């Protein structure tokens, strides 16, 4: 943690010294903020919309769906952080596995609770759909705005000028 800013990583890192671990950690941080905030907003809107036709059951269903998506998707960011020290292929496999896994978990829970009387299943399902789409879009926005190098050059290649077209 950077003691002067209180952030997990410094704002700028010299590309020649950035490791795969710092790249993955910066990417996870960059993806989390817009995904979380936009999903919280969509969850609130879903609660308000669902409460009109379905009352309290609709509001509970929408809250449950949005919170479930946030938990599942946050787990995927945590997997990225946990595997940051691993080889890049392992990090990618874990991220893709987590991405696929969260949709399997969401679909499974949707099928398990489809006959529940605790909340409105339609509000639950639509909230899951909206929150998952917005979270994924938020991650994409964070990735694009984060300007995190997806290919970390090896310091010896930088010093030698490899890939600069000066061969």
C-alpha positions in Angstrom: 0.0 0.0 0.0 1.3 3.4 -0.9 1.4 5.2 2.5 1.2 8.7 1.1 -2.0 8.2 -0.9 -3.6 5.2 1.0 -4.1 3.4 -2.3 -3.2 -0.2 -3.0 -0.8 0.7 -5.7 0.8 4.0 -6.8 -1.0 6.0 -9.5 1.9 5.6 -12.0 4.4 2.9 -12.3 7.4 2.9 -14.6 6.5 0.5 -17.4 10.0 -1.0 -17.2 9.5 -2.0 -13.6 5.9 -3.0 -13.6 5.4 -6.7 -12.9 2.6 -9.0 -13.9 1.4 -8.9 -10.3 1.2 -5.1 -10.2 -0.5 -5.1 -13.6 -3.2 -7.6 -12.4 -3.7 -5.7 -9.1 -4.1 -2.4 -10.9 -6.5 -3.9 -13.4 -8.6 -5.4 -10.6 -8.8 -2.1 -8.8 -9.5 -0.2 -12.1 -12.4 -2.6 -12.9 -13.9 -2.7 -9.4 -14.9 1.0 -9.0 -17.1 1.6 -12.0 -18.6 -1.8 -11.9 -19.6 -1.6 -8.2 -20.9 2.0 -8.3 -22.9 1.5 -11.5 -24.4 -1.8 -10.2 -25.4 -0.2 -7.0 -27.2 2.5 -8.9 -28.9 0.0 -11.2 -29.9 -2.1 -8.1 -31.5 1.0 -6.5 -33.4 1.7 -9.7 -34.5 -1.9 -10.0 -35.8 -1.8 -6.4 -37.8 1.3 -7.1 -39.2 0.0 -10.4 -40.0 -3.5 -9.0 -41.8 -2.0 -5.9 -44.4 -0.3 -8.1 -46.2 -3.4 -9.5 -45.1 -6.0 -7.0 -44.8 -4.1 -3.8 -42.6 -5.3 -1.0 -42.1 -8.7 -2.6 -40.8 -7.0 -5.8 -38.5 -4.7 -3.8 -37.0 -7.7 -1.9 -36.6 -9.6 -5.1 -34.8 -6.8 -6.8 -32.5 -6.2 -3.8 -31.8 -9.9 -3.5 -30.9 -10.1 -7.2 -28.7 -7.1 -7.2 -26.8 -8.1 -4.0 -26.3 -11.6 -5.3 -24.8 -10.3 -8.5 -22.5 -7.9 -6.6 -21.3 -10.8 -4.4 -20.7 -13.1 -7.3 -18.9 -10.5 -9.4 -16.9 -9.2 -6.5 -15.7 -12.8 -6.0 -14.3 -12.7 -9.5 -12.3 -9.6 -8.7 -11.0 -11.3 -5.6 -9.9 -14.3 -7.6 -7.9 -11.9 -9.8 -6.2 -10.5 -6.7 -5.5 -13.9 -5.2 -3.9 -15.2 -8.4 -2.0 -12.0 -9.2 1.4 -13.6 -8.4 0.7 -16.6 -10.6 1.8 -17.0 -14.2 -0.2 -14.8 -16.6 -1.9 -17.9 -18.2 -3.1 -19.0 -14.7 -4.5 -15.5 -13.9 -6.4 -15.5 -17.2 -7.7 -19.0 -16.7 -8.8 -18.1 -13.2 -10.5 -14.9 -14.4 -12.4 -16.6 -17.2 -13.3 -19.5 -14.9 -14.6 -17.1 -12.3 -16.5 -15.2 -15.0 -18.2 -18.4 -16.2 -18.6 -19.7 -12.7 -20.5 -16.6 -11.6 -23.1 -17.0 -14.3 -23.5 -20.7 -13.5 -24.1 -19.8 -9.8 -26.6 -17.1 -10.7 -28.5 -19.4 -13.0 -28.5 -22.2 -10.5 -29.8 -19.9 -7.7 -32.4 -18.5 -10.0 -33.7 -22.1 -10.8 -33.5 -23.1 -7.1 -35.6 -20.2 -5.9 -38.1 -20.0 -8.8 -41.0 -21.3 -6.7 -40.3 -19.1 -3.6 -42.9 -17.0 -2.0 -40.4 -14.8 -0.2 -40.0 -12.4 -3.1 -41.2 -11.8 -6.6 -39.2 -14.1 -8.9 -39.6 -11.8 -11.9 -38.1 -8.8 -10.1 -35.3 -11.1 -8.9 -34.5 -12.4 -12.3 -34.7 -9.0 -14.0 -32.5 -7.5 -11.3 -29.9 -10.2 -11.9 -30.0 -9.7 -15.6 -29.7 -5.9 -15.3 -27.1 -6.0 -12.6 -24.9 -8.6 -14.3 -25.0 -6.6 -17.6 -24.1 -3.4 -15.9 -21.4 -4.9 -13.8 -19.8 -6.4 -16.9 -20.1 -3.1 -18.6 -18.6 -1.3 -15.6 -15.6 -3.7 -15.6 -15.1 -3.0 -19.3 -15.2 0.8 -18.7 -12.7 0.4 -15.8 -10.5 -1.7 -18.0 -10.5 0.9 -20.8 -10.1 3.9 -18.5 -7.5 2.2 -16.3 -4.9 2.2 -19.1 -3.3 -0.9 -17.7 -0.9 -2.6 -20.0 -2.2 -6.0 -20.9 1.2 -7.1 -22.1 3.9 -6.4 -19.6 7.2 -6.0 -21.5 10.3 -7.8 -20.1 12.8 -5.1 -18.9 15.6 -6.6 -21.0 13.4 -6.2 -24.1 12.8 -2.5 -23.3 16.6 -1.9 -22.8 17.4 -3.6 -26.1 14.6 -1.7 -28.0 12.8 -4.9 -29.0 9.5 -4.3 -30.6 10.2 -0.7 -31.4 10.7 -1.2 -35.1 14.3 -0.2 -34.9 15.7 -3.6 -35.9 
